[in-house]
Amino acid sequence: MKRAFARIICIAAAGAFLWGCGSVPATKYYQLSVPNAAPAANADPIPVSLLIGPISASHLYREDHLVFAANAEQMGTYEFHQWVAPPTEMIEEYLLRDIRASGKFRSVSQLTSASRGDFVLHGHLYDFKEITGAPMAARVTLDFELRDIKASQVVWTQHYSHDEPVDGKDVTAVVAALDRNVRQAAAQLQAGLDSYFASHSTR
């Protein structure tokens, strides 16, 4: 009798465990839109080989969970909403493809130990998060610096910070707003690079 009772308890516990597992929400994954990879036709590109270096950040943005904040001091992450890759890696890949697709430079490559180039572009990500409240916003804050490799010095810097309005109240709307914000940051970055190289002849 005791053995049969113990068996019933085990079966009930197993059933409860399986029921609990079945009620866990499925994890949803998100990514930034991917720019066109094919370079635009340009018969006279800037004669510069540009290297795209890694985007640095705190450990929070080197992980894959979506971040939210109600104020400047406290942040949290969504348990079941994740990026397909850390934001630093997604932004680096976006910039690489976006700048290469512009066709404005002789070449645009990712910085590796074997890379050879004239300038290297680095970035630091400070914010990539949902700002909760009314209204909701998607905040992106980035610093960029352009280093002349031959001269071994930083020759240009740019700061970007913007709160993009969120058109909705769900995570999907936040992701769309962050995506728009990154596109704006990339456009501002390219405009800044254009201005720098226009005033510093490399021909």
Solvent accessible surface area in square Angstrom, and as a share of the most:
residue,aa,sasa,rsa
1,M,197,0.88
2,K,179,0.76
3,R,193,0.71
4,A,49,0.38
5,F,124,0.51
6,A,51,0.40
7,R,148,0.54
8,I,108,0.55
9,I,92,0.47
10,C,87,0.52
11,I,116,0.59
12,A,61,0.47
13,A,61,0.47
14,A,52,0.40
15,G,38,0.36
16,A,66,0.51
17,F,135,0.56
18,L,122,0.61
19,W,206,0.72
20,G,34,0.32
21,C,68,0.41
22,G,68,0.65
23,S,78,0.50
24,V,86,0.50
25,P,80,0.50
26,A,84,0.65
27,T,48,0.28
28,K,119,0.51
29,Y,130,0.50
30,Y,29,0.11
31,Q,110,0.49
32,L,9,0.04
33,S,51,0.33
34,V,90,0.52
35,P,18,0.11
36,N,106,0.54
37,A,47,0.36
38,A,61,0.48
39,P,83,0.52
40,A,55,0.42
41,A,112,0.87
42,N,66,0.34
43,A,115,0.89
44,D,95,0.49
45,P,41,0.26
46,I,28,0.14
47,P,40,0.25
48,V,2,0.01
49,S,19,0.12
50,L,0,0.00
51,L,6,0.03
52,I,2,0.01
53,G,0,0.00
54,P,77,0.49
55,I,12,0.06
56,S,56,0.36
57,A,11,0.08
58,S,59,0.38
59,H,115,0.51
60,L,35,0.17
61,Y,5,0.02
62,R,128,0.47
63,E,85,0.38
64,D,46,0.24
65,H,54,0.24
66,L,3,0.02
67,V,6,0.03
68,F,65,0.27
69,A,1,0.01
70,A,77,0.60
71,N,74,0.38
72,A,84,0.65
73,E,152,0.68
74,Q,127,0.57
75,M,87,0.39
76,G,22,0.21
77,T,60,0.35
78,Y,58,0.22
79,E,121,0.54
80,F,58,0.24
81,H,40,0.18
82,Q,27,0.12
83,W,3,0.01
84,V,85,0.49
85,A,25,0.20
86,P,25,0.16
87,P,2,0.01
88,T,8,0.05
89,E,98,0.44
90,M,17,0.08
91,I,1,0.00
92,E,20,0.09
93,E,76,0.34
94,Y,16,0.06
95,L,4,0.02
96,L,13,0.06
97,R,61,0.22
98,D,32,0.17
99,I,0,0.00
100,R,86,0.31
101,A,17,0.13
102,S,26,0.17
103,G,9,0.08
104,K,63,0.27
105,F,14,0.06
106,R,136,0.49
107,S,46,0.30
108,V,11,0.06
109,S,45,0.29
110,Q,81,0.36
111,L,64,0.32
112,T,77,0.45
113,S,121,0.78
114,A,81,0.63
115,S,24,0.15
116,R,196,0.72
117,G,22,0.22
118,D,52,0.27
119,F,16,0.07
120,V,9,0.05
121,L,3,0.02
122,H,53,0.24
123,G,7,0.07
124,H,58,0.26
125,L,1,0.00
126,Y,109,0.41
127,D,26,0.13
128,F,2,0.01
129,K,11,0.05
130,E,6,0.03
131,I,31,0.16
132,T,46,0.27
133,G,52,0.50
134,A,105,0.82
135,P,123,0.77
136,M,37,0.16
137,A,13,0.10
138,A,0,0.00
139,R,70,0.25
140,V,0,0.00
141,T,13,0.07
142,L,1,0.01
143,D,47,0.24
144,F,5,0.02
145,E,57,0.26
146,L,0,0.00
147,R,80,0.29
148,D,30,0.16
149,I,70,0.36
150,K,197,0.84
151,A,55,0.42
152,S,80,0.52
153,Q,99,0.44
154,V,56,0.32
155,V,44,0.25
156,W,40,0.14
157,T,90,0.52
158,Q,33,0.15
159,H,107,0.48
160,Y,12,0.05
161,S,65,0.42
162,H,63,0.28
163,D,59,0.30
164,E,19,0.08
165,P,81,0.51
166,V,18,0.10
167,D,116,0.60
168,G,37,0.36
169,K,190,0.80
170,D,86,0.45
171,V,17,0.09
172,T,84,0.49
173,A,14,0.11
174,V,3,0.01
175,V,13,0.08
176,A,44,0.34
177,A,0,0.00
178,L,3,0.02
179,D,15,0.08
180,R,62,0.23
181,N,0,0.00
182,V,2,0.01
183,R,103,0.38
184,Q,74,0.33
185,A,2,0.02
186,A,1,0.01
187,A,63,0.49
188,Q,71,0.32
189,L,0,0.00
190,Q,22,0.10
191,A,60,0.47
192,G,10,0.10
193,L,1,0.00
194,D,47,0.25
195,S,73,0.47
196,Y,21,0.08
197,F,12,0.05
198,A,90,0.70
199,S,80,0.52
200,H,94,0.42
201,S,98,0.63
202,T,50,0.29
203,R,173,0.63
